[in-house]
Amino acid sequence: MNSIPSVFNAREISRTVVGGSEICPNIQMDCAVVMINDGWSPSRVKTLDTLLGCGFSSVVSIEVSRENYNIEDFSRRFPSVKFIVPLESVTVGDLVNIAMSEVQSEYVLILRDTLEVKSDLMTPILFSNLTAGKPFCVCPRLTLQGNVSFPVVSRPSSRKSVFDVESSPKVSDGAENLFPYDSIGLFNRKKFMMLGGYDYTIESEYWQNLDLSLRAWLWGEKIVMSTSFAIAYAVESKQLDSTASQYSNRFYLKNLVPRFVHGEGVVPLSSFLLYLPRSGCGFFEAWRQFKDARRWVRENKFRFRLDAVTLVQKWGAAGFLDGK
């Protein structure tokens, strides 16, 4: 596995970028929208028409696979939409990182092609309310077809001193959320980039999402829910794969091992003795992984505002990130 990236968009990905030559019509918000397409959708034309009518500052359509459609045909039909097709294998996090670097707006709404996009998806008034206070990420109330609720709200917990994630379908406005389900949410672009974006070396979508989200919390940012911001899936939502792997090990080293001591994040050498038996690899490879994470924490030590232990203990307490 490659070394942990120290800067945003450290990986250069070959890609084709077409379109976006015209300004979006009727711009009403300093917000771009990015549609991540996992496959071919028969409603793609309708979806793009709807997004262009919402008043976004820019619209980006980005592909998981370059086999999805003829990009030239679509760019001619939608000259104000920027179409991006990666020319190599990528993760969803890679796609979001690319999109963030291609737009200039203050906020970016990340959507998936599995969602039902309606004309009232985002209005200027709703956008203004959601971004008051400049949160890092606002998560919508996601539902399945027929307005059926499912667990999209998450919180950190601990079972016998082992970090765990609890999920619930109960959504309350402004509630803290550990991570945006399916990476869907309204992101502050500048904060996203300052956090380093998604770690491309974590190829598991679940652990990649959880890694960025927990890092945001440990570095003093917030992820919140909104009941007025609601989107439904047009097709069945996929299950999140949280299987333990080398990627969960990297998440563990970057987010659960660091301790917040005297105003900075630190990784004690003694932590290696705890990591070695859970690493699933030999001594020298485990030591290499541990040293790489320790280097990364040292480079970012003054970005930490708390550690995972404190986050679990104080989750839900009003103003806990402000030391109140």
Summary of the structure (lengths in Angstrom):
residues: 324
radius of gyration: 19.8
end to end distance: 39.8
largest distance: 59.6
contacts: 1031
relative contact order: 0.14
helix: 33%
strand: 24%
